[in-house]
Amino acid sequence: MAPEPSAPQPSAPVTPYRRVPRTDTVLADPRLAEAAVRLGPVLVKQAVRRAQDMVRAAEVMPERIGDVAVGLLPDHATTLRPVLNATGVVIHTNLGRAPLSAQARAAVDIAAGYVDFEYDTDTGRRDRRGRGVLDALRAAVPDAGDAHLVNNGAAALVLVATALAQGKEIVVGRGELIEIGDGFRLPDLLVSTGARLREVGTTNRTHLGDYRAAVGPDTAFILKIHPSNFRVEGFTSEVPVAELATLGVPVVADIGSGLLRPDPLLPAEPDAATWLRQGAALVTASADKLLGGPQAGLLLGTQELIDRLRRHPLARALRVDKLTLAALEATLRGPEPPVRRAVHIDPERLRERSAVLAAALTARGLDAAVTPHEGAVGGGGAPGVALPGFAVRVCEALAAPLRRGRPAVVGRTAQGALLLDLRCVPEERDGDVLAATVAAALSVGLIALAGG
């Protein structure tokens, strides 16, 4: 007798999370179609795929995939995220150093299109590249016979050493051979150009006689470097530029921070105008520190040396683009940039703003208090100089959700707390810090929704 056929087994139910909408179906959402025009199709498809993965992981119901994908879209077609700097460090290297002024940002927008970059609209002929910013630099530092720009401060030293000292000697104080950011060391940088270093003096003390004994027929120039990120105190001595300029060879002086004129708040920070008046043949500096502009390397000095640098083949490889030139010119010609406002802000005004923020957070159920807090110049400028001010002290658990929020807010963690210093936050953005902090507190359960 033939066996009876087995009864068909019921198929396993398909959960709604297994029904992942097709990519083209999700992309047909009008909101995503508009975003594809604004952001480009790649970023929109990435958001859709992340939303599909969330459906597969049973984190999102299929019918909500469009809303989720829209929420995952970036604000701009770049991976860079805007950050509110609440650390109190003005020139924060990890956060992009100097923030540009509104005028500099507007200049970048103008330069993004076709502009008379190397073109004279009166004559219809080629004109000098960057003429506007070079005029602005010479006006800002009249002691300089001429100026030149490269793409950063280290590049300025590389160009000088290559053009003036290849196969020759650079005389430099042993205590000034410093390490700069990310492990780069100036001795390695200079030697890579084909120059030889003649070190003089000791780590803590160097005298004019040390330089005089080292200067000879092979000397290309004396290099004077202002220390960054550290101070040497105690039994110390160094030779000022004015004395080095008496030794009969050019003095190249690296001020580092980009301060063009003296600042009474930073008396130990050298400036370009002073060192040129004291006899430096060339001064190099960074534009994205205390000057408050975009990343660039400044070279200010005699007409003869600047001409030699400008004509060197390496100068073309190190030149800056039109966006940098536009932003720097607007920084030099425009009102006080954000960096200088942050350095010179009235501590009492910081206390008032902090008190308003702390009171608003307390009213929403979060433990917050105003506390004295010292800011810093940062970026290697004015090491050891404290900037008096205040911050709002909140729970350290808020640090991570604030960093990940929109906008991202980066504060300073210390002694089991998170300090929110408004020194570098534009005053009109204080409300954004409040909203971000409340959202972060809700996300970690430090406060609850009203009525919830």
C-alpha positions in Angstrom: 0.0 0.0 0.0 1.5 3.3 -1.0 2.2 5.7 1.8 -0.1 8.7 2.2 1.4 12.0 1.1 2.5 14.1 4.0 0.4 17.2 4.8 2.0 20.5 3.6 3.8 22.3 6.3 2.7 25.9 6.9 5.4 28.4 5.8 7.0 30.6 8.4 5.3 34.0 8.8 7.2 36.9 7.2 7.8 39.6 9.8 7.3 43.2 8.6 11.0 43.7 9.3 11.9 41.2 6.5 10.0 43.2 3.9 12.8 45.7 3.0 11.6 48.2 0.5 13.5 48.3 -2.8 16.1 51.1 -3.2 14.4 52.6 -6.2 11.1 52.6 -4.3 12.6 54.5 -1.4 14.4 56.9 -3.7 11.1 57.9 -5.3 10.2 59.7 -2.1 10.0 63.4 -3.2 12.1 64.5 -0.2 14.9 62.1 -1.2 14.6 63.1 -4.8 15.1 66.8 -3.8 18.0 65.9 -1.6 19.7 64.1 -4.5 19.7 67.4 -6.4 21.0 69.3 -3.4 23.5 66.8 -2.1 24.2 64.4 -5.0 22.9 60.9 -5.5 25.8 59.1 -3.7 25.1 60.6 -0.2 21.3 60.0 -0.6 21.8 56.3 -1.6 24.1 55.9 1.4 21.4 57.2 3.7 18.8 54.8 2.1 21.1 51.8 2.5 21.6 52.6 6.2 17.9 52.9 6.6 17.4 49.5 4.9 20.0 47.9 7.2 18.0 49.3 10.2 14.8 47.6 8.8 16.7 44.3 8.4 17.9 44.6 12.0 14.3 45.1 13.2 15.1 48.6 14.4 12.7 50.3 12.0 9.3 49.3 10.6 9.4 49.2 6.7 6.8 51.9 6.4 9.0 54.4 8.2 12.1 53.8 6.0 11.6 57.1 4.1 11.4 59.2 7.3 14.5 57.4 8.6 16.5 57.9 5.4 15.6 61.6 5.4 16.8 61.9 9.0 20.1 60.3 8.1 20.9 62.8 5.4 23.8 65.1 6.0 23.3 68.9 6.0 25.9 69.4 3.4 27.7 67.4 0.7 30.8 66.9 2.8 31.8 64.7 5.7 33.0 67.7 7.7 30.6 68.6 10.5 30.2 72.1 12.0 31.3 72.2 15.6 30.6 74.7 18.4 33.9 75.1 20.2 33.1 75.2 23.9 36.6 74.2 25.1 38.0 77.7 25.8 40.9 77.0 23.5 40.8 79.7 20.8 43.1 78.2 18.1 42.1 74.6 18.4 44.2 72.6 15.9 41.8 69.6 16.0 38.8 71.8 15.3 40.4 73.6 12.3 42.4 76.4 14.0 41.1 79.9 13.3 37.4 80.2 12.3 37.0 82.6 9.4 35.1 85.9 9.8 31.8 86.5 8.1 33.6 88.8 5.6 36.2 86.1 4.8 33.5 83.5 4.2 31.7 85.9 1.9 35.0 86.4 0.0 35.4 82.6 -0.4 31.9 82.5 -1.9 32.9 85.2 -4.4 36.2 83.4 -5.3 34.4 80.1 -5.8 33.2 81.3 -9.2 35.0 83.1 -12.1 37.0 86.1 -10.8 39.7 88.4 -12.0 42.3 86.2 -10.3 45.2 86.7 -12.7 43.4 89.1 -15.0 43.2 92.9 -15.4 39.7 93.8 -16.5 40.8 97.2 -17.6 43.5 96.1 -20.0 42.3 92.6 -20.8 45.7 91.2 -20.0 47.2 88.9 -17.4 47.8 90.4 -14.0 49.8 89.5 -10.9 48.3 86.6 -8.9 47.1 87.6 -5.5 47.8 91.3 -5.9 45.0 92.3 -3.5 46.1 90.3 -0.5 49.8 91.2 -1.1 48.8 94.9 -1.0 46.9 94.3 2.2 49.8 92.5 3.8 52.2 95.3 2.9 49.7 97.8 4.3 49.4 95.8 7.5 53.2 95.5 7.9 54.8 98.6 6.4 58.2 97.5 7.6 58.2 94.7 5.0 59.6 95.5 1.6 57.5 92.8 0.0 55.4 89.7 0.9 54.9 86.2 -0.5 52.4 83.5 0.4 52.7 79.7 0.5 50.3 77.0 1.7 51.4 76.8 5.4 54.0 77.9 7.9 56.2 74.9 7.5 56.2 75.4 3.7 57.5 78.9 4.2 60.5 77.6 6.0 61.0 74.9 3.4 61.0 77.4 0.6 63.4 79.7 2.4 65.9 76.9 3.2 65.6 75.4 -0.4 66.0 78.8 -2.2 68.7 80.3 0.1 70.6 77.5 1.9 70.7 74.4 -0.3 74.2 73.0 0.1 75.0 75.7 2.7 74.7 76.1 6.4 71.9 77.4 8.6 73.0 78.6 12.0 70.4 78.0 14.6 70.3 77.9 18.4 70.1 74.3 19.8 67.2 75.2 22.1 65.1 76.4 19.1 65.1 73.1 17.2 61.6 72.2 18.1 59.0 69.6 17.3 55.8 70.9 15.8 52.4 69.2 15.3 51.9 65.5 14.6 55.5 64.6 15.4 57.2 66.7 12.7 60.5 68.1 13.8 62.0 71.3 12.3 65.5 69.9 12.1 64.3 67.0 9.8 62.2 69.5 7.8 65.2 71.8 7.2 67.7 69.1 6.4 65.3 67.6 3.9 65.9 70.7 1.7 69.6 70.0 1.3 70.7 72.5 3.8 73.1 71.7 6.7 72.3 72.8 10.2 75.0 74.4 12.4 73.7 74.2 16.0 75.0 76.6 18.5 74.6 77.1 22.3 72.9 74.7 24.7 69.3 73.8 25.3 68.8 76.6 27.9 71.4 79.2 27.1 72.7 80.7 23.9 74.9 83.8 23.5 75.8 86.1 20.7 79.4 84.8 20.8 78.0 81.3 19.9 76.5 82.7 16.7 79.5 84.8 15.9 81.9 81.8 16.1 79.6 79.7 13.9 79.1 82.3 11.1 81.4 81.7 8.1 81.7 81.5 4.3 79.2 78.6 4.1 76.6 80.4 6.2 73.4 81.1 4.3 71.5 82.7 7.1 70.9 82.7 10.9 67.5 81.1 11.8 65.6 82.5 14.8 62.7 80.3 15.9 60.1 81.3 18.5 59.3 78.2 20.6 55.7 76.8 20.3 53.7 75.0 22.9 56.4 75.2 25.6 58.5 77.6 27.7 62.0 77.3 29.0 62.3 79.0 32.4 65.0 79.5 35.0 68.7 79.7 34.1 68.1 80.7 30.5 69.3 83.2 27.9 68.7 83.8 24.2 69.9 86.3 21.6 67.4 88.8 20.3 66.9 89.5 16.6 68.5 93.0 16.9 71.8 91.5 18.1 71.8 88.7 15.5 71.3 91.3 12.8 74.7 92.7 13.6 76.6 89.6 12.4 76.6 90.4 8.7 74.4 87.6 7.4 70.6 87.5 6.8 68.4 86.7 9.8 65.3 84.6 9.1 62.9 84.7 12.0 59.9 82.4 12.4 57.3 84.0 14.7 54.9 81.0 14.3 51.7 82.4 15.5 51.0 85.1 12.8 50.9 88.1 15.1 51.6 91.0 12.8 51.7 93.8 15.4 52.3 93.9 19.2 49.4 92.7 21.4 49.5 94.1 25.0 47.7 91.0 26.2 50.5 88.8 24.8 53.7 90.7 25.6 55.9 87.6 25.2 54.5 86.8 21.8 56.8 88.1 18.9 55.2 90.0 16.0 56.3 90.5 12.4 56.5 94.3 12.5 58.8 94.3 15.6 61.2 91.7 14.4 61.5 93.3 10.9 62.3 96.6 12.6 65.0 94.9 14.7 66.7 93.8 11.5 65.3 90.4 10.4 65.6 90.0 6.6 62.7 87.6 6.5 59.9 86.8 8.9 57.8 83.7 8.4 54.5 82.9 10.1 51.2 81.0 9.9 48.0 82.8 8.8 45.5 80.6 10.5 46.6 81.3 14.1 46.6 84.7 15.8 46.1 86.4 12.5 42.7 84.7 12.3 42.8 83.8 8.6 42.8 80.6 6.5 45.7 78.2 6.4 48.7 79.8 4.7 52.3 80.6 5.2 53.4 84.2 5.3 56.8 85.5 4.1 57.6 89.1 4.9 60.9 90.8 4.2 63.2 92.6 1.9 62.3 93.0 -1.8 65.5 91.2 -2.9 64.9 88.1 -0.8 61.2 87.9 -1.6 62.0 88.1 -5.3 64.4 85.2 -5.0 61.8 83.1 -3.2 59.0 84.0 -5.7 61.1 83.0 -8.7 62.3 79.7 -7.2 60.7 76.6 -8.9 59.4 75.3 -5.6 57.3 78.4 -5.1 54.8 77.2 -7.7 54.4 73.8 -5.9 53.7 75.6 -2.6 51.4 78.4 -3.9 47.9 79.0 -2.5 44.7 78.9 -4.4 42.1 81.6 -5.0 39.9 80.7 -2.1 42.8 81.1 0.4 43.8 84.4 -1.2 40.3 85.8 -1.0 39.8 84.7 2.6 43.1 86.1 3.7 42.6 89.5 2.0 39.1 89.8 3.7 40.7 88.9 7.0 43.3 91.6 6.6 41.0 94.3 5.3 37.9 93.5 7.3 36.8 94.0 11.0 38.4 92.2 13.9 38.3 88.4 13.2 36.7 85.9 15.6 40.1 84.8 17.0 41.0 88.2 18.3 37.5 88.7 19.7 37.8 85.4 21.6 41.3 86.3 22.9 40.2 89.7 24.1 36.7 89.0 25.3 35.7 90.7 28.6 35.7 88.0 31.3 32.7 89.7 32.9 30.7 89.2 29.7 31.6 85.5 29.8 30.3 85.3 33.3 27.0 86.9 32.3 26.5 84.6 29.4 27.5 81.5 31.4 25.0 82.5 34.1 22.2 82.7 31.6 23.0 79.3 30.2 23.3 77.7 33.6 20.0 79.2 34.8 18.2 77.9 31.6 19.6 74.4 32.1 18.7 74.4 35.8 15.1 75.5 34.9 14.9 72.4 32.7 16.0 70.1 35.5 19.7 69.7 34.8 22.4 70.3 37.4 24.4 73.2 36.1 26.6 75.9 37.7 29.0 78.7 36.7 32.6 78.1 37.6 35.8 80.1 36.9 37.7 78.7 33.9 40.9 79.7 32.2 41.0 79.7 28.4 44.1 79.4 26.2 45.3 80.8 23.0 46.2 77.4 21.5 47.9 76.5 18.3 51.4 77.0 19.8 50.7 80.7 20.5 51.4 82.3 23.9 52.2 79.0 25.7 51.4 79.3 29.5 49.3 82.5 29.1 45.9 81.9 30.8 42.9 83.8 29.5 40.6 84.5 32.5 37.0 83.5 32.1 34.1 81.3 33.2 32.4 78.1 32.1 29.2 76.2 32.8 29.8 73.0 34.8 27.5 70.0 33.9 27.5 66.2 34.1 30.4 64.6 32.3 28.0 62.0 30.8 26.8 64.8 28.4 30.2 65.0 26.7 29.7 62.1 24.2 26.0 62.9 23.2 27.0 66.6 22.7 29.9 65.7 20.4 27.5 63.5 18.3 24.6 66.0 18.2 23.5 68.5 15.6 25.2 70.9 16.0 28.1 69.1 17.6 29.3 70.8 20.8 32.8 70.1 22.1 33.5 71.0 25.7 36.3 70.2 28.1 36.2 67.3 30.6 37.9 67.9 33.9 37.6 66.4 37.4 34.5 64.3 36.6 32.6 67.1 34.9 32.0 68.7 31.5 32.9 72.4 31.3 31.2 74.5 28.6 33.2 77.6 27.9 31.4 80.1 25.7 34.6 82.1 24.8 34.8 80.8 21.3 31.0 80.4 20.7 29.5 83.3 18.8 27.1 85.0 21.2 24.1 84.5 18.9 24.8 80.7 19.1 24.4 80.5 22.9 20.8 79.3 22.4 22.1 76.5 20.2 24.4 75.3 23.0 21.4 75.3 25.3 19.2 73.3 22.9 22.0 70.8 22.2 22.7 70.3 25.9 19.0 69.7 26.7 18.8 67.2 23.8 21.9 65.5 25.1 20.5 65.3 28.6 17.2 63.8 27.3 19.1 61.2 25.3 21.0 59.9 28.4 18.0 60.2 30.8 19.4 63.0 32.9 16.2 64.9 32.4 12.7 63.9 31.2 10.3 65.5 28.8 7.8 67.7 30.6 4.7 65.7 31.4 6.5 62.5 30.6 
